């Protein structure tokens, strides 16, 4: 059975940067308050002329160049996003057209902040089963367009951007395993109502709603368990993991997972201070940064994990 190996990475961050100081004139908050509770100093904000698909196109193009293949060779496109261009068609279909890719499967995955991990898990199964040979898996989010800028619990946390990987069929080890979970009983803790007319909350525009303390408590427990699950499934010890790439949600959650792995923070890829929480884009953004700056090297083992609204959570253990 073929393996699915990451052969290229790419990313894109919008040019506009909004610092914590920028929120001080908008809402009751301070730079110190935000940083102490989240670990965030700034985040990137999408321009009016940009879309989820336009950011994905730049990240995908970089990943294709890194892999040394053309867009025409891609036979599967999966985008994890909660802020698509349209309700339908999927952002993946729109990207397919932008890239000039021919007839192939293209669809979005809506798994909130776990969207990239879910997409990676699906693409891995496609390749292992022989249903695809070269896939693009992307996380792309225009979070700033689904935020209430008067809600301090959400507007200071999220940022925009896109990250992408190329997965190719290979005889070498690649994606060792993925683990996907959900628990819909927590659906009212982190959500956005349907924006379609007649389904809006109290007739207002649909914005993200989050009960931060509840999210934190469940996230710490579930991510701790999934570390054990992933290592056990592969017969590995904590010391076998070279790098941790967590979803960049909150520095305290990240630190708790690192502690579970007995891993020093120097071995954790962090982007949260400069990028905030970019939802489904956060893991591929962090991966691309660490690959390009030389920290993550070929042959190393990387554990990725994410948690988001649903609740949905997942992990991927990858041999680079």
Secondary structure, 3 states (H helix, E strand, C coil): CCEEEEEEEEEECCCEEEEHHHHCCCCCCCHHHHHHHHCCCEEEECCCCCCHHHHHHHHHHHHHHHHCCCHHHCCEEEEECCCCCCCCCCHHHHHHHHHCCCCCEEEEECCHHHHHHHHHHHHHHHHHCCCCCEEEEEEEECHHHHCCCCCHHHHCCECCEEEEEEEEEECCCCEEEEEEEECHHHCCCEEECCCCCCCCHHHCCCCEEECHHHHHHHHHHHHHHHHHHHHHHCCCCHHHCCEEEECCCCHHHHHHHHHHCCCCHHHECCCHHHHCECHHHHHHHHHHHHHHCCCCCCCCEEEEEEEECCCEEEEEEEEC
